[in-house]
Amino acid sequence: MKMMMLWMAAGAAAASLAPAGAALSLGSLAFVGFDSDGEDSFALAALADIPAGEEIYLRDEEWNGLDAFVGAGEGEVKWITPSLSAGTVVLFTFTNQAIDALVDPFHVSHGTLEATPTGANAIDLSGSGETLWAFQGSSNAPAAFLAAISTDGFALGLDGTGLTAGHTAVGLPSSIDVAEYIGPRTGELSYEAYVSMIGDAANWATADGSGDQSDSILPFDAAPGFSVAPEPGTAALLSWAGFLGLLRRRRPPSARGEGPAQELPAMPVGSFRLAQGSCRAGRCSPGLRAAAFSPASQTRDPLSGKIIE
């Protein structure tokens, strides 16, 4: 219970840190796929519950390392979110096409896209060095950055964004064409724990070279979403609940009001020791692993509970 209250307090504190004009906090989204070949596409993972109606800007542009984007904008769209559960992976495809194109328009698997006043309403990803941003605020005026991915080393820096390279900003090898996060997606106790894993370029598969490299990694939508394991205290409670249920099923029908009284043999007095369930590599034991019985020299009447001398 104490751990749960601490988590709730931490969540409330994180929400209070969201800047004005931004409902989501840093790290609530993370880029997990990038494709500058073929149809052009990228993928974002929700690492927090995202309410419906959030407006998130996606922009292909260099940051000046201080307080603004460089130029008028290579490409920018506004993504209107549906209600998303933490762990959901969202796929953006045909990003180099306009969102109102008649054939293969810019498409998102969850939510809708809208054009913005700044730049083209498409994002044409380059294989010779690219940076892609997710932020809230308004077009060309970020109030809060949420995530970023770059194949040019964030050439002008991340100052003024609040993002950290190798954590909330993914820095991939220079000028790669295609990349996907291939690190852990299960087994952590919180979604926040995945942020640094996704930010580590060592957890990515990449491809480069002439021609279309996307077939070696895509499709991103074939990759599973993210999930978390039960908190250890929860596993312990489940173990006790299962054990108490087992004891109830072992009680005689008469004690449960389900039949005539029965004579049961006296049982030795002793103590049970419960082994708490555990989680490892995303797999949790069903709860009670073992129950060791420590006998004593006395016996106990099974119905009255009194010790028989």
C-alpha positions as CSV (number, residue, x, y, z in Angstrom):
1,M,0.0,0.0,0.0
2,K,2.8,2.4,0.9
3,M,4.5,1.7,-2.4
4,M,1.3,2.3,-4.3
5,M,0.8,5.7,-2.5
6,L,4.4,6.6,-3.4
7,W,3.8,5.8,-7.1
8,M,0.6,7.9,-7.1
9,A,2.4,10.8,-5.5
10,A,5.2,10.5,-8.1
11,G,2.7,10.5,-10.9
12,A,1.0,13.6,-9.5
13,A,4.4,15.3,-9.2
14,A,5.3,14.4,-12.8
15,A,2.0,15.8,-14.1
16,S,2.6,19.0,-12.2
17,L,5.9,19.4,-14.0
18,A,4.3,19.6,-17.4
19,P,4.8,23.1,-18.7
20,A,2.0,25.4,-19.5
21,G,0.4,24.5,-22.9
22,A,1.4,20.9,-22.5
23,A,-0.6,18.2,-20.8
24,L,1.9,15.4,-21.3
25,S,5.3,15.1,-19.6
26,L,8.8,14.4,-20.9
27,G,9.3,10.8,-21.7
28,S,5.6,9.9,-22.1
29,L,6.4,9.1,-25.7
30,A,9.4,7.5,-27.3
31,F,10.4,6.9,-30.9
32,V,10.9,3.1,-31.5
33,G,11.1,3.0,-35.3
34,F,12.6,5.0,-38.2
35,D,12.5,4.4,-41.9
36,S,13.8,6.8,-44.5
37,D,13.7,4.2,-47.3
38,G,10.7,2.8,-49.1
39,E,7.4,4.5,-48.0
40,D,9.0,6.5,-45.2
41,S,7.6,5.7,-41.7
42,F,8.3,5.9,-38.0
43,A,6.8,4.5,-34.8
44,L,6.1,6.0,-31.4
45,A,5.5,4.1,-28.1
46,A,3.2,5.5,-25.5
47,L,5.0,5.1,-22.1
48,A,2.2,6.6,-20.2
49,D,-1.6,6.7,-20.6
50,I,-2.4,9.3,-23.2
51,P,-5.9,11.0,-23.0
52,A,-8.0,11.4,-26.1
53,G,-7.7,14.8,-27.8
54,E,-4.1,15.6,-27.0
55,E,-2.4,17.7,-29.8
56,I,1.1,16.6,-30.5
57,Y,3.3,18.1,-33.2
58,L,5.7,16.0,-35.2
59,R,8.4,17.9,-36.9
60,D,11.3,17.2,-39.2
61,E,13.8,20.0,-38.6
62,E,17.0,21.1,-36.9
63,W,16.9,22.8,-33.6
64,N,19.2,25.8,-33.2
65,G,20.5,24.6,-29.8
66,L,18.9,27.4,-27.9
67,D,15.3,28.3,-28.4
68,A,13.9,27.8,-31.9
69,F,13.9,25.6,-35.0
70,V,16.1,26.5,-37.9
71,G,14.2,27.8,-40.9
72,A,10.5,27.7,-41.7
73,G,10.2,24.0,-41.4
74,E,10.9,21.0,-43.6
75,G,7.8,19.2,-42.6
76,E,5.3,19.2,-39.7
77,V,2.0,17.7,-38.9
78,K,-0.3,17.7,-35.9
79,W,-1.4,14.4,-34.4
80,I,-4.7,14.3,-32.5
81,T,-4.5,11.4,-30.2
82,P,-7.2,8.9,-29.2
83,S,-7.2,7.4,-25.7
84,L,-4.0,5.3,-25.6
85,S,-3.0,2.9,-22.9
86,A,0.6,2.9,-21.8
87,G,2.6,0.4,-23.9
88,T,0.8,1.0,-27.2
89,V,2.9,1.4,-30.3
90,V,1.6,3.9,-32.9
91,L,2.7,3.5,-36.5
92,F,3.0,6.5,-38.9
93,T,3.3,5.4,-42.6
94,F,3.7,7.1,-46.0
95,T,5.0,10.1,-44.1
96,N,6.5,11.7,-47.2
97,Q,3.0,12.0,-48.7
98,A,0.6,14.8,-47.9
99,I,-2.1,13.9,-45.4
100,D,-4.7,14.7,-48.0
101,A,-3.0,12.9,-50.9
102,L,-5.4,10.8,-53.0
103,V,-3.1,7.8,-53.1
104,D,-1.2,6.5,-50.1
105,P,-1.7,9.6,-47.9
106,F,0.3,10.1,-44.7
107,H,-1.4,7.7,-42.3
108,V,-1.4,7.1,-38.5
109,S,-2.6,3.8,-37.0
110,H,-4.2,5.5,-33.9
111,G,-5.8,9.0,-34.0
112,T,-5.9,11.5,-36.8
113,L,-3.5,13.9,-38.5
114,E,-4.0,17.6,-39.4
115,A,-2.0,20.1,-41.5
116,T,-0.2,23.0,-39.7
117,P,0.6,26.5,-40.9
118,T,4.3,25.8,-40.8
119,G,6.0,23.7,-43.5
120,A,4.6,21.0,-45.7
121,N,1.9,18.7,-44.3
122,A,4.2,15.7,-44.8
123,I,7.5,14.5,-43.3
124,D,10.1,13.4,-45.9
125,L,12.7,11.5,-43.9
126,S,16.3,11.7,-45.2
127,G,18.8,8.8,-45.2
128,S,21.7,11.3,-45.1
129,G,21.0,12.8,-41.6
130,E,17.7,13.6,-40.0
131,T,16.1,14.7,-36.7
132,L,12.5,14.2,-35.8
133,W,10.7,15.7,-32.8
134,A,7.5,15.2,-30.9
135,F,6.3,18.2,-28.9
136,Q,3.3,20.0,-27.5
137,G,2.5,23.7,-27.7
138,S,1.7,25.2,-31.1
139,S,3.2,25.1,-34.7
140,N,6.8,26.2,-34.7
141,A,6.5,27.1,-31.0
142,P,7.1,24.1,-28.6
143,A,5.9,24.5,-25.1
144,A,7.3,21.1,-24.1
145,F,9.3,18.5,-26.0
146,L,8.3,14.9,-25.4
147,A,10.8,12.9,-27.5
148,A,13.3,13.0,-30.4
149,I,15.3,10.8,-32.7
150,S,18.3,11.8,-34.8
151,T,20.6,10.3,-37.3
152,D,22.9,13.3,-37.4
153,G,23.9,13.4,-33.7
154,F,21.6,16.3,-32.9
155,A,24.0,18.5,-34.9
156,L,23.2,21.8,-33.2
157,G,22.6,20.4,-29.7
158,L,19.6,19.8,-27.4
159,D,19.9,22.9,-25.2
160,G,16.5,24.4,-24.5
161,T,14.6,21.2,-25.2
162,G,14.8,19.5,-21.8
163,L,15.7,16.3,-23.7
164,T,18.7,14.2,-22.9
165,A,20.7,12.3,-25.5
166,G,20.7,8.6,-24.8
167,H,17.6,8.9,-22.6
168,T,14.6,10.9,-23.9
169,A,16.4,11.6,-27.2
170,V,17.6,8.7,-29.3
171,G,20.9,9.3,-31.1
172,L,21.5,6.7,-33.8
173,P,24.6,6.2,-36.0
174,S,25.1,8.9,-38.6
175,S,23.1,8.8,-41.8
176,I,21.5,5.3,-41.3
177,D,18.5,4.6,-43.4
178,V,16.3,2.3,-41.2
179,A,16.3,1.5,-37.5
180,E,14.1,-0.2,-34.9
181,Y,14.3,-0.6,-31.2
182,I,14.9,-4.3,-30.4
183,G,15.5,-4.1,-26.6
184,P,13.3,-5.4,-23.8
185,R,9.6,-4.7,-24.0
186,T,8.4,-6.7,-21.0
187,G,9.5,-7.4,-17.4
188,E,10.0,-3.9,-16.0
189,L,8.0,-2.6,-13.0
190,S,7.2,0.7,-14.7
191,Y,6.9,2.1,-18.2
192,E,9.4,4.8,-17.3
193,A,12.1,2.2,-17.0
194,Y,11.9,1.6,-20.7
195,V,12.9,5.3,-21.5
196,S,16.6,4.8,-20.9
197,M,16.6,1.4,-22.7
198,I,15.0,2.9,-25.8
199,G,17.4,5.9,-25.6
200,D,20.4,3.5,-25.7
201,A,21.5,3.1,-29.4
202,A,23.0,-0.3,-28.5
203,N,19.4,-1.6,-28.2
204,W,18.6,-0.7,-31.9
205,A,19.0,-2.7,-35.1
206,T,20.0,-0.4,-38.0
207,A,20.6,-0.8,-41.7
208,D,22.3,1.5,-44.3
209,G,23.5,1.3,-47.9
210,S,22.2,1.9,-51.4
211,G,18.7,0.9,-52.4
212,D,15.8,0.1,-50.1
213,Q,16.9,-1.3,-46.7
214,S,13.5,-1.3,-45.1
215,D,12.8,-5.0,-45.9
216,S,15.5,-6.0,-43.5
217,I,13.8,-4.5,-40.4
218,L,10.2,-3.6,-41.2
219,P,7.3,-3.8,-40.6
220,F,7.3,-1.9,-37.3
221,D,3.7,-2.9,-36.6
222,A,4.8,-6.6,-36.3
223,A,6.7,-5.7,-33.1
224,P,4.8,-6.1,-29.8
225,G,3.9,-3.3,-27.5
226,F,5.3,-2.7,-24.1
227,S,4.1,-4.2,-20.8
228,V,5.1,-4.1,-17.1
229,A,5.4,-6.9,-14.5
230,P,3.4,-6.8,-11.2
231,E,5.0,-5.0,-8.4
232,P,6.6,-7.5,-5.9
233,G,4.2,-6.6,-3.1
234,T,1.2,-7.3,-5.4
235,A,2.6,-10.7,-6.1
236,A,2.8,-11.4,-2.4
237,L,-0.8,-10.3,-1.9
238,L,-1.9,-12.6,-4.7
239,S,0.0,-15.4,-3.1
240,W,-1.8,-14.9,0.2
241,A,-5.2,-14.6,-1.5
242,G,-4.5,-17.9,-3.3
243,F,-3.4,-19.6,-0.1
244,L,-6.5,-18.5,1.9
245,G,-8.7,-19.7,-0.9
246,L,-7.0,-23.1,-0.8
247,L,-7.6,-23.3,3.0
248,R,-11.3,-22.5,2.5
249,R,-11.6,-25.2,-0.1
250,R,-9.9,-27.6,2.4
251,R,-12.4,-26.9,5.2
252,P,-15.1,-29.6,5.8
253,P,-18.5,-29.0,4.2
254,S,-20.1,-28.6,7.7
255,A,-17.8,-25.7,8.5
256,R,-18.9,-24.0,5.3
257,G,-22.6,-24.8,5.9
258,E,-22.7,-27.2,3.0
259,G,-23.3,-30.6,4.6
260,P,-23.5,-32.7,7.7
261,A,-20.8,-32.6,10.4
262,Q,-17.8,-34.8,9.8
263,E,-15.2,-36.2,12.1
264,L,-11.7,-35.2,11.0
265,P,-8.5,-36.4,12.5
266,A,-6.6,-34.1,14.8
267,M,-3.8,-32.2,13.0
268,P,-0.3,-31.5,14.4
269,V,0.4,-28.0,15.5
270,G,3.0,-26.3,13.4
271,S,3.6,-23.3,11.2
272,F,3.4,-22.7,7.5
273,R,6.1,-20.7,5.7
274,L,5.0,-19.1,2.4
275,A,7.5,-18.4,-0.3
276,Q,6.5,-15.2,-2.2
277,G,6.0,-15.3,-5.9
278,S,8.6,-13.7,-8.1
279,C,9.0,-12.1,-11.6
280,R,12.0,-12.6,-13.8
281,A,12.4,-11.8,-17.5
282,G,8.8,-10.8,-17.8
283,R,7.5,-14.1,-16.4
284,C,5.8,-14.2,-13.0
285,S,5.3,-17.3,-10.8
286,P,1.6,-17.9,-10.3
287,G,1.9,-16.9,-6.7
288,L,2.6,-19.5,-4.0
289,R,5.8,-21.4,-4.9
290,A,6.1,-23.5,-1.8
291,A,4.6,-24.0,1.7
292,A,6.9,-25.6,4.2
293,F,5.3,-27.1,7.3
294,S,7.1,-27.1,10.6
295,P,5.7,-29.8,12.9
296,A,5.4,-29.6,16.6
297,S,4.8,-32.1,19.4
298,Q,1.2,-30.9,20.0
299,T,-1.9,-31.5,18.0
300,R,-4.9,-29.3,17.3
301,D,-8.6,-30.2,16.9
302,P,-9.4,-29.3,13.2
303,L,-12.9,-27.8,14.0
304,S,-12.5,-26.1,17.3
305,G,-8.9,-25.1,16.8
306,K,-8.1,-26.1,20.4
307,I,-4.8,-27.8,21.3
308,I,-5.2,-31.3,22.4
309,E,-2.8,-32.1,25.2
